[in-house]
Amino acid sequence: MIENLALTEAVYYVLLSLRTPLHGYGIMQKVASMSNGRVQLAAGTLYGAIGSMLEKGWIQAVPSEKNSRRKEYVLTKQGKSIAENELLRLKELVVNGEKILEEKLNEKSNS
């Protein structure tokens, strides 16, 4: 079942970043890059989000070598669906915002 919910910006970016396996620091770098530096994830925020998404089944840990301390994560099928639903929700917000704001602008220019 796909949940119909609004994601936090941090969670949305983490999901987007995990289309390919990444470790925590790699996720932080990818999110910063995707957002042009606007979103900087602190370690606590990132690992709290990772823990929550692991529990929900949105991401999964990638099997690693025995002695490796570095854990990598990747998006699951459910996580991909969650990200896709969020994209649709965000698009709807933009379309509705443009309609309303353009109406307001047209009303002002016709006054």
Backbone hydrogen bonds, N-H to C=O, Kabsch-Sander energy under -0.5 kcal/mol:
donor,donor_aa,acceptor,acceptor_aa,energy
3,E,1,M,-0.5
5,L,3,E,-0.9
7,L,5,L,-0.5
12,Y,8,T,-2.5
13,Y,9,E,-2.5
14,V,10,A,-2.3
15,L,11,V,-2.6
16,L,12,Y,-2.4
17,S,13,Y,-2.4
18,L,14,V,-1.1
18,L,15,L,-0.7
19,R,16,L,-1.0
20,T,17,S,-0.7
22,L,73,Y,-2.0
24,G,71,K,-0.6
27,I,23,H,-2.4
28,M,24,G,-2.3
29,Q,25,Y,-2.2
30,K,26,G,-2.5
31,V,27,I,-2.8
32,A,28,M,-2.0
33,S,29,Q,-2.3
34,M,30,K,-3.0
35,S,31,V,-2.0
36,N,33,S,-1.5
37,G,32,A,-3.7
38,R,35,S,-1.8
40,Q,38,R,-0.7
41,L,39,V,-0.6
46,L,42,A,-2.7
47,Y,43,A,-2.9
48,G,44,G,-1.9
49,A,45,T,-2.2
50,I,46,L,-2.8
51,G,47,Y,-2.2
52,S,48,G,-2.1
53,M,49,A,-2.7
54,L,50,I,-2.5
55,E,51,G,-2.0
56,K,52,S,-1.9
57,G,53,M,-0.8
57,G,54,L,-0.7
58,W,53,M,-2.2
59,I,53,M,-1.1
60,Q,74,V,-2.4
62,V,72,E,-3.2
68,S,65,E,-1.4
71,K,69,R,-0.5
72,E,62,V,-0.6
73,Y,22,L,-2.9
74,V,60,Q,-2.2
75,L,18,L,-2.6
76,T,58,W,-2.6
80,K,76,T,-2.3
81,S,77,K,-2.0
82,I,78,Q,-2.4
83,A,79,G,-2.4
84,E,80,K,-2.5
85,N,81,S,-2.5
86,E,82,I,-2.1
87,L,83,A,-2.1
88,L,84,E,-2.0
89,R,85,N,-2.2
90,L,86,E,-2.7
91,K,87,L,-2.4
92,E,88,L,-2.2
93,L,89,R,-2.0
94,V,90,L,-2.2
95,V,91,K,-2.7
96,N,92,E,-2.6
97,G,93,L,-2.5
98,E,94,V,-2.8
99,K,95,V,-2.3
100,I,96,N,-2.3
101,L,97,G,-2.7
102,E,98,E,-2.6
103,E,99,K,-2.1
104,K,100,I,-2.2
105,L,101,L,-2.4
106,N,102,E,-2.6
107,E,103,E,-2.5
108,K,104,K,-2.2
109,S,105,L,-2.2
110,N,106,N,-1.6
111,S,107,E,-0.6
111,S,108,K,-0.7
